Amino acid sequence: MIGTISEQHVRIPAGSVTLEGDLILPQATGAAVIFAHGSGSSRLSPRNRYVASVVQNAGIGTLLFDLLTREEDTVYQHRFNIELLTDRLKAATLWLRDLPEATDLRFGYFGASTGTASALRAAADLGTIINAVVSRGGRPDLAEQALERVASPVLLIVGGHDHLVIELNQRAYSRINAEKRLEIVPGATHLFEEPGALEEAARLATAWFARHLLPPTR
C-alpha cells in the first residue's frame, strides 16, 4: 500500500465497555469506511479485511472493530440485538470523527450480514455524518422502519445464488428513499466464496465509496 500510515490498534469507548479495533488512514485521505461485521464474526473477518484492503488501495481509510466484547459475544442473543449493535456503531463513528486526524473526513459504512441492519439504522440516526452505505450479503430488512429515514446513498450487493437474501434485499430496496442501487453478483452464494465473487463485491463497494466519499478527479 502506497503512502499509508501504519495500522493502529485502537480501543473505542462505547458506554460501559471498550471495543477493540484496527484503524488505517492513508495519507491525505478525505474519507474513511467503518465496517459493521455480521453475527458471530469480528474485526478479524477475512472477507471484510479483504474488502478493507481494496478500499485502502483506493486511498480511503478503514476502521474494523468488534461490535461486542469477547464476553458479550458468548451470549448468542447479543449477536442479533440490532439496537445494541447500532448503538455501538454510532459510538465508534462519533469516536472516529473526534480524532484530530479524522476531523475533516467523510464517512461511509460497509455492512455484512446482520451488520447491514446496524449500518442502515446508524446511518438513519446520524444523518449527514454518513455519506454512503454498502451492504454485502446483508439483511437490510432487519433495519425495519429506519429504511425510510436513510438519506445516505445505499448500495446493496447480493450473490446471484443467495435466493432468499435477494428477495429480502429487493423488499428493503423498495423502501429506501435515498439514492440506491442493487447489484447481484452472478454465481455467488451468501459468503461470496466462489472464484472472483468477493473480488467483484469489493470492486463494486470501492467504486461506490470513491464516488460518494472522495472529491471528483479532474
Contacts in CASP RR format, 6 or more apart in sequence:
PFRMAT RR
TARGET T0000
AUTHOR 0000-0000-0000
METHOD contacts of the structure
MODEL  1
MIGTISEQHVRIPAGSVTLEGDLILPQATGAAVIFAHGSGSSRLSPRNRY
VASVVQNAGIGTLLFDLLTREEDTVYQHRFNIELLTDRLKAATLWLRDLP
EATDLRFGYFGASTGTASALRAAADLGTIINAVVSRGGRPDLAEQALERV
ASPVLLIVGGHDHLVIELNQRAYSRINAEKRLEIVPGATHLFEEPGALEE
AARLATAWFARHLLPPTR
1 26 0 8 1.000
1 53 0 8 1.000
1 56 0 8 1.000
1 57 0 8 1.000
3 26 0 8 1.000
3 27 0 8 1.000
4 24 0 8 1.000
4 25 0 8 1.000
4 26 0 8 1.000
4 27 0 8 1.000
4 56 0 8 1.000
5 24 0 8 1.000
5 25 0 8 1.000
5 26 0 8 1.000
5 27 0 8 1.000
7 22 0 8 1.000
7 23 0 8 1.000
7 24 0 8 1.000
8 22 0 8 1.000
8 23 0 8 1.000
8 24 0 8 1.000
9 20 0 8 1.000
9 21 0 8 1.000
9 22 0 8 1.000
9 23 0 8 1.000
10 20 0 8 1.000
10 21 0 8 1.000
10 22 0 8 1.000
10 23 0 8 1.000
10 63 0 8 1.000
10 65 0 8 1.000
11 18 0 8 1.000
11 19 0 8 1.000
11 20 0 8 1.000
11 21 0 8 1.000
12 18 0 8 1.000
12 19 0 8 1.000
12 20 0 8 1.000
12 21 0 8 1.000
12 65 0 8 1.000
12 91 0 8 1.000
12 92 0 8 1.000
12 95 0 8 1.000
13 19 0 8 1.000
13 91 0 8 1.000
13 95 0 8 1.000
14 87 0 8 1.000
14 88 0 8 1.000
14 91 0 8 1.000
14 92 0 8 1.000
14 95 0 8 1.000
15 91 0 8 1.000
17 69 0 8 1.000
17 72 0 8 1.000
18 69 0 8 1.000
19 65 0 8 1.000
19 66 0 8 1.000
19 67 0 8 1.000
19 68 0 8 1.000
19 69 0 8 1.000
19 88 0 8 1.000
19 91 0 8 1.000
19 92 0 8 1.000
20 43 0 8 1.000
20 65 0 8 1.000
20 66 0 8 1.000
21 43 0 8 1.000
21 63 0 8 1.000
21 64 0 8 1.000
21 65 0 8 1.000
21 66 0 8 1.000
22 43 0 8 1.000
22 63 0 8 1.000
22 64 0 8 1.000
22 65 0 8 1.000
23 61 0 8 1.000
23 62 0 8 1.000
23 63 0 8 1.000
23 96 0 8 1.000
24 52 0 8 1.000
24 56 0 8 1.000
24 61 0 8 1.000
24 62 0 8 1.000
25 32 0 8 1.000
25 61 0 8 1.000
25 101 0 8 1.000
25 102 0 8 1.000
26 56 0 8 1.000
26 59 0 8 1.000
26 60 0 8 1.000
26 61 0 8 1.000
29 59 0 8 1.000
29 60 0 8 1.000
29 61 0 8 1.000
29 105 0 8 1.000
30 60 0 8 1.000
30 104 0 8 1.000
30 105 0 8 1.000
30 106 0 8 1.000
30 213 0 8 1.000
30 214 0 8 1.000
30 215 0 8 1.000
31 59 0 8 1.000
31 60 0 8 1.000
31 61 0 8 1.000
31 105 0 8 1.000
31 106 0 8 1.000
31 107 0 8 1.000
31 108 0 8 1.000
31 131 0 8 1.000
31 209 0 8 1.000
31 213 0 8 1.000
31 214 0 8 1.000
32 60 0 8 1.000
32 61 0 8 1.000
32 62 0 8 1.000
32 63 0 8 1.000
32 96 0 8 1.000
32 102 0 8 1.000
32 105 0 8 1.000
32 106 0 8 1.000
32 107 0 8 1.000
32 108 0 8 1.000
33 52 0 8 1.000
33 55 0 8 1.000
33 60 0 8 1.000
33 61 0 8 1.000
33 62 0 8 1.000
33 63 0 8 1.000
33 107 0 8 1.000
33 108 0 8 1.000
33 109 0 8 1.000
33 110 0 8 1.000
33 134 0 8 1.000
33 209 0 8 1.000
33 213 0 8 1.000
34 62 0 8 1.000
34 63 0 8 1.000
34 65 0 8 1.000
34 89 0 8 1.000
34 92 0 8 1.000
34 93 0 8 1.000
34 96 0 8 1.000
34 107 0 8 1.000
34 108 0 8 1.000
34 109 0 8 1.000
34 110 0 8 1.000
35 43 0 8 1.000
35 48 0 8 1.000
35 51 0 8 1.000
35 52 0 8 1.000
35 62 0 8 1.000
35 63 0 8 1.000
35 64 0 8 1.000
35 65 0 8 1.000
35 109 0 8 1.000
35 110 0 8 1.000
35 111 0 8 1.000
35 112 0 8 1.000
36 67 0 8 1.000
36 85 0 8 1.000
36 89 0 8 1.000
36 109 0 8 1.000
36 110 0 8 1.000
36 111 0 8 1.000
36 112 0 8 1.000
36 115 0 8 1.000
36 116 0 8 1.000
36 118 0 8 1.000
36 119 0 8 1.000
36 122 0 8 1.000
37 43 0 8 1.000
37 45 0 8 1.000
37 48 0 8 1.000
37 64 0 8 1.000
37 66 0 8 1.000
37 67 0 8 1.000
37 111 0 8 1.000
37 112 0 8 1.000
37 113 0 8 1.000
37 115 0 8 1.000
38 45 0 8 1.000
38 79 0 8 1.000
38 111 0 8 1.000
38 112 0 8 1.000
38 113 0 8 1.000
38 114 0 8 1.000
38 115 0 8 1.000
39 79 0 8 1.000
39 80 0 8 1.000
39 113 0 8 1.000
39 114 0 8 1.000
39 115 0 8 1.000
40 73 0 8 1.000
40 79 0 8 1.000
41 48 0 8 1.000
41 112 0 8 1.000
41 113 0 8 1.000
42 66 0 8 1.000
42 73 0 8 1.000
43 64 0 8 1.000
43 65 0 8 1.000
43 66 0 8 1.000
44 64 0 8 1.000
45 64 0 8 1.000
45 112 0 8 1.000
47 112 0 8 1.000
47 136 0 8 1.000
47 191 0 8 1.000
47 192 0 8 1.000
47 198 0 8 1.000
48 64 0 8 1.000
48 110 0 8 1.000
48 112 0 8 1.000
49 64 0 8 1.000
50 198 0 8 1.000
50 202 0 8 1.000
51 110 0 8 1.000
51 136 0 8 1.000
51 198 0 8 1.000
51 201 0 8 1.000
51 202 0 8 1.000
51 205 0 8 1.000
51 206 0 8 1.000
52 62 0 8 1.000
52 64 0 8 1.000
52 110 0 8 1.000
54 202 0 8 1.000
54 203 0 8 1.000
54 205 0 8 1.000
54 206 0 8 1.000
55 61 0 8 1.000
55 62 0 8 1.000
55 110 0 8 1.000
55 202 0 8 1.000
55 205 0 8 1.000
55 206 0 8 1.000
55 209 0 8 1.000
56 62 0 8 1.000
58 206 0 8 1.000
58 209 0 8 1.000
58 210 0 8 1.000
58 214 0 8 1.000
59 214 0 8 1.000
60 206 0 8 1.000
60 209 0 8 1.000
60 210 0 8 1.000
60 213 0 8 1.000
60 214 0 8 1.000
63 92 0 8 1.000
63 96 0 8 1.000
65 92 0 8 1.000
66 73 0 8 1.000
67 85 0 8 1.000
67 88 0 8 1.000
67 89 0 8 1.000
67 115 0 8 1.000
67 118 0 8 1.000
68 78 0 8 1.000
68 79 0 8 1.000
68 85 0 8 1.000
68 88 0 8 1.000
72 78 0 8 1.000
73 79 0 8 1.000
78 84 0 8 1.000
79 114 0 8 1.000
80 114 0 8 1.000
82 114 0 8 1.000
82 117 0 8 1.000
82 118 0 8 1.000
82 121 0 8 1.000
82 142 0 8 1.000
82 143 0 8 1.000
83 121 0 8 1.000
85 114 0 8 1.000
85 115 0 8 1.000
85 117 0 8 1.000
85 118 0 8 1.000
86 117 0 8 1.000
86 118 0 8 1.000
86 121 0 8 1.000
86 122 0 8 1.000
86 125 0 8 1.000
88 118 0 8 1.000
89 109 0 8 1.000
89 118 0 8 1.000
89 119 0 8 1.000
89 122 0 8 1.000
90 122 0 8 1.000
90 125 0 8 1.000
90 126 0 8 1.000
93 107 0 8 1.000
93 122 0 8 1.000
93 126 0 8 1.000
93 129 0 8 1.000
93 130 0 8 1.000
96 102 0 8 1.000
96 105 0 8 1.000
96 107 0 8 1.000
97 103 0 8 1.000
97 105 0 8 1.000
97 107 0 8 1.000
97 129 0 8 1.000
106 131 0 8 1.000
106 212 0 8 1.000
106 213 0 8 1.000
106 214 0 8 1.000
107 129 0 8 1.000
107 130 0 8 1.000
107 131 0 8 1.000
107 213 0 8 1.000
108 130 0 8 1.000
108 131 0 8 1.000
108 132 0 8 1.000
108 133 0 8 1.000
108 134 0 8 1.000
108 152 0 8 1.000
108 209 0 8 1.000
108 212 0 8 1.000
108 213 0 8 1.000
109 119 0 8 1.000
109 122 0 8 1.000
109 123 0 8 1.000
109 130 0 8 1.000
109 132 0 8 1.000
109 133 0 8 1.000
109 134 0 8 1.000
109 152 0 8 1.000
110 119 0 8 1.000
110 133 0 8 1.000
110 134 0 8 1.000
110 135 0 8 1.000
110 136 0 8 1.000
110 205 0 8 1.000
110 209 0 8 1.000
111 118 0 8 1.000
111 119 0 8 1.000
111 133 0 8 1.000
111 134 0 8 1.000
111 135 0 8 1.000
111 136 0 8 1.000
111 138 0 8 1.000
112 135 0 8 1.000
112 136 0 8 1.000
112 137 0 8 1.000
112 138 0 8 1.000
113 137 0 8 1.000
113 138 0 8 1.000
113 139 0 8 1.000
114 138 0 8 1.000
114 139 0 8 1.000
114 142 0 8 1.000
115 138 0 8 1.000
115 139 0 8 1.000
116 135 0 8 1.000
116 136 0 8 1.000
116 137 0 8 1.000
116 138 0 8 1.000
116 139 0 8 1.000
116 140 0 8 1.000
116 142 0 8 1.000
116 143 0 8 1.000
117 138 0 8 1.000
117 139 0 8 1.000
117 140 0 8 1.000
117 141 0 8 1.000
117 142 0 8 1.000
117 143 0 8 1.000
119 133 0 8 1.000
119 135 0 8 1.000
120 133 0 8 1.000
120 135 0 8 1.000
120 140 0 8 1.000
120 143 0 8 1.000
120 146 0 8 1.000
120 147 0 8 1.000
120 150 0 8 1.000
120 154 0 8 1.000
121 143 0 8 1.000
121 146 0 8 1.000
122 130 0 8 1.000
123 130 0 8 1.000
123 133 0 8 1.000
123 150 0 8 1.000
123 151 0 8 1.000
123 152 0 8 1.000
124 143 0 8 1.000
124 146 0 8 1.000
124 147 0 8 1.000
124 149 0 8 1.000
124 150 0 8 1.000
124 151 0 8 1.000
125 146 0 8 1.000
127 151 0 8 1.000
127 152 0 8 1.000
128 151 0 8 1.000
130 152 0 8 1.000
131 152 0 8 1.000
131 153 0 8 1.000
131 212 0 8 1.000
131 213 0 8 1.000
132 152 0 8 1.000
132 153 0 8 1.000
132 154 0 8 1.000
132 155 0 8 1.000
132 208 0 8 1.000
132 209 0 8 1.000
132 211 0 8 1.000
132 212 0 8 1.000
132 213 0 8 1.000
133 150 0 8 1.000
133 152 0 8 1.000
133 153 0 8 1.000
133 154 0 8 1.000
133 155 0 8 1.000
134 154 0 8 1.000
134 155 0 8 1.000
134 157 0 8 1.000
134 204 0 8 1.000
134 205 0 8 1.000
134 208 0 8 1.000
134 209 0 8 1.000
135 154 0 8 1.000
135 155 0 8 1.000
135 156 0 8 1.000
135 157 0 8 1.000
135 169 0 8 1.000
136 157 0 8 1.000
136 192 0 8 1.000
136 201 0 8 1.000
136 205 0 8 1.000
137 157 0 8 1.000
137 158 0 8 1.000
137 159 0 8 1.000
137 162 0 8 1.000
137 165 0 8 1.000
137 169 0 8 1.000
137 190 0 8 1.000
137 192 0 8 1.000
138 156 0 8 1.000
138 158 0 8 1.000
138 165 0 8 1.000
138 169 0 8 1.000
139 165 0 8 1.000
139 168 0 8 1.000
140 147 0 8 1.000
140 154 0 8 1.000
140 156 0 8 1.000
140 168 0 8 1.000
140 169 0 8 1.000
140 172 0 8 1.000
140 173 0 8 1.000
140 176 0 8 1.000
141 168 0 8 1.000
141 169 0 8 1.000
141 171 0 8 1.000
141 172 0 8 1.000
143 150 0 8 1.000
143 172 0 8 1.000
147 172 0 8 1.000
147 175 0 8 1.000
147 176 0 8 1.000
148 175 0 8 1.000
148 176 0 8 1.000
148 177 0 8 1.000
150 176 0 8 1.000
150 177 0 8 1.000
150 178 0 8 1.000
151 178 0 8 1.000
152 178 0 8 1.000
152 212 0 8 1.000
153 178 0 8 1.000
153 179 0 8 1.000
153 180 0 8 1.000
153 208 0 8 1.000
153 212 0 8 1.000
154 176 0 8 1.000
154 178 0 8 1.000
154 179 0 8 1.000
154 180 0 8 1.000
154 181 0 8 1.000
155 180 0 8 1.000
155 181 0 8 1.000
155 182 0 8 1.000
155 183 0 8 1.000
155 204 0 8 1.000
155 205 0 8 1.000
155 208 0 8 1.000
156 169 0 8 1.000
156 172 0 8 1.000
156 173 0 8 1.000
156 180 0 8 1.000
156 181 0 8 1.000
156 182 0 8 1.000
156 183 0 8 1.000
157 183 0 8 1.000
157 184 0 8 1.000
157 185 0 8 1.000
157 201 0 8 1.000
157 204 0 8 1.000
157 205 0 8 1.000
158 165 0 8 1.000
158 166 0 8 1.000
158 169 0 8 1.000
158 182 0 8 1.000
158 183 0 8 1.000
158 184 0 8 1.000
158 185 0 8 1.000
158 188 0 8 1.000
159 165 0 8 1.000
159 166 0 8 1.000
159 184 0 8 1.000
159 185 0 8 1.000
159 186 0 8 1.000
159 187 0 8 1.000
159 188 0 8 1.000
159 189 0 8 1.000
159 190 0 8 1.000
159 192 0 8 1.000
159 197 0 8 1.000
160 166 0 8 1.000
160 184 0 8 1.000
160 185 0 8 1.000
160 186 0 8 1.000
160 187 0 8 1.000
160 188 0 8 1.000
160 189 0 8 1.000
161 187 0 8 1.000
161 188 0 8 1.000
161 189 0 8 1.000
162 188 0 8 1.000
162 189 0 8 1.000
162 190 0 8 1.000
165 190 0 8 1.000
166 184 0 8 1.000
169 182 0 8 1.000
170 182 0 8 1.000
173 180 0 8 1.000
173 182 0 8 1.000
181 208 0 8 1.000
183 204 0 8 1.000
185 192 0 8 1.000
185 197 0 8 1.000
185 200 0 8 1.000
185 201 0 8 1.000
185 204 0 8 1.000
187 194 0 8 1.000
187 197 0 8 1.000
188 194 0 8 1.000
188 197 0 8 1.000
188 200 0 8 1.000
188 201 0 8 1.000
189 197 0 8 1.000
192 198 0 8 1.000
192 201 0 8 1.000
END
